[in-house]
């Protein structure tokens, strides 16, 4: 049995990195906002976004090399279904002006009522979606 679970380690890493982003860059770590800003090509605002995005991709790559089972697809869903889910999440983050990392991790820790409502909405619809998909498919 593992003494410290992977989710706990991941949570500590996330807390450390979002705190570091706020302290060093003065910005909230919302992945969808960072990527959206990267795609808008604002002058003098892309270098840190590129570094952040490359860090996400390279971090995932290196973790997959050292812990091979971390990215296993245990959902029983194929690539088109996963892609559709990703697209729907993208629309959701655009509609709510943020994602779970921005609202759920950073917003709630700053006691933002808007982020609390958004996160409760994300979780509620996630649970409802899983329930309906399990019943339909």
C-alpha positions in Angstrom: 0.0 0.0 0.0 1.3 3.4 -0.9 2.0 5.7 2.1 1.2 8.8 0.0 -1.3 8.6 -2.8 -0.7 10.0 -6.3 -3.7 12.3 -6.0 -2.3 13.8 -2.8 1.1 14.3 -4.5 -0.7 15.9 -7.5 -2.7 18.2 -5.3 0.4 19.4 -3.5 2.1 20.1 -6.8 -0.9 21.9 -8.1 -1.1 24.0 -5.0 2.6 24.9 -5.2 2.5 25.8 -8.8 -0.6 28.0 -8.7 0.8 29.8 -5.7 4.1 30.3 -7.5 2.2 31.7 -10.6 0.4 34.2 -8.4 3.5 35.2 -6.5 5.9 35.4 -9.4 3.6 36.5 -12.2 0.6 38.1 -10.4 -1.8 35.9 -12.4 -4.4 33.2 -11.6 -3.6 29.8 -13.1 -6.6 29.1 -15.3 -5.5 26.8 -18.0 -8.3 27.7 -20.5 -7.6 31.4 -20.0 -3.9 30.9 -20.5 -4.4 28.9 -23.7 -7.0 31.3 -25.0 -4.6 34.2 -24.4 -1.9 32.2 -26.2 -4.1 31.9 -29.2 -5.0 35.6 -29.3 -1.3 36.5 -29.9 -1.2 39.6 -27.7 2.0 41.4 -27.9 4.2 41.2 -24.8 1.9 38.6 -23.3 2.9 35.3 -25.1 6.3 34.3 -23.7 5.1 33.2 -20.3 2.0 31.6 -21.8 4.2 29.6 -24.2 6.5 28.6 -21.3 3.5 27.5 -19.2 1.9 25.5 -22.1 5.2 23.8 -23.0 5.7 23.0 -19.3 2.3 21.3 -19.2 3.0 19.3 -22.3 6.6 18.4 -21.4 5.6 17.6 -17.8 3.0 15.1 -19.1 5.5 13.6 -21.5 8.1 13.0 -18.8 5.6 11.7 -16.3 4.3 9.2 -18.9 7.9 8.0 -19.4 8.5 7.4 -15.7 5.0 6.3 -14.6 3.6 4.4 -17.6 0.2 3.7 -16.1 -0.6 7.4 -15.3 -2.3 8.1 -18.7 -4.2 4.8 -19.2 -7.6 5.3 -20.7 -9.8 3.3 -18.4 -13.0 5.0 -19.5 -13.8 2.4 -22.1 -14.3 5.4 -24.5 -12.8 5.7 -28.0 -10.8 8.7 -29.3 -13.8 10.4 -31.1 -15.8 10.2 -27.8 -12.9 11.6 -25.8 -12.4 14.4 -28.4 -16.1 15.3 -28.3 -15.9 15.5 -24.5 -12.9 17.8 -24.8 -14.7 20.1 -27.3 -17.7 20.3 -24.9 -15.4 21.1 -22.0 -13.9 23.9 -24.2 -17.3 25.4 -24.9 -18.1 25.1 -21.2 -15.0 27.0 -20.2 -15.7 29.7 -22.7 -19.3 30.1 -21.4 -18.2 30.2 -17.8 -15.2 32.4 -18.4 -12.9 29.9 -16.8 -12.3 26.3 -16.0 -11.9 24.1 -13.0 -8.3 25.1 -12.5 -9.1 28.8 -12.5 -12.4 28.7 -10.6 -12.0 25.5 -8.6 -8.4 25.8 -7.5 -7.6 29.5 -7.6 -11.0 31.1 -7.3 -12.3 29.1 -4.3 -9.0 29.6 -2.5 -9.5 33.4 -2.9 -13.1 33.0 -1.5 -14.7 34.0 -4.8 -18.5 33.5 -4.7 -18.6 33.4 -8.5 -15.9 30.7 -8.6 -17.8 28.7 -5.9 -21.0 28.8 -8.0 -19.1 27.9 -11.2 -17.3 25.0 -9.5 -20.5 23.6 -8.0 -22.1 23.9 -11.5 -19.1 22.1 -13.1 -19.3 19.2 -10.6 -23.1 18.9 -10.7 -23.2 18.7 -14.5 -20.3 16.4 -14.5 -22.1 14.0 -12.2 -25.3 14.3 -14.2 -23.4 13.7 -17.5 -21.7 10.6 -16.2 -25.1 9.3 -14.8 -26.9 9.9 -18.1 -24.1 8.5 -20.3 -23.9 5.3 -18.2 -27.6 4.9 -18.6 -27.7 5.6 -22.3 -24.5 4.0 -23.6 
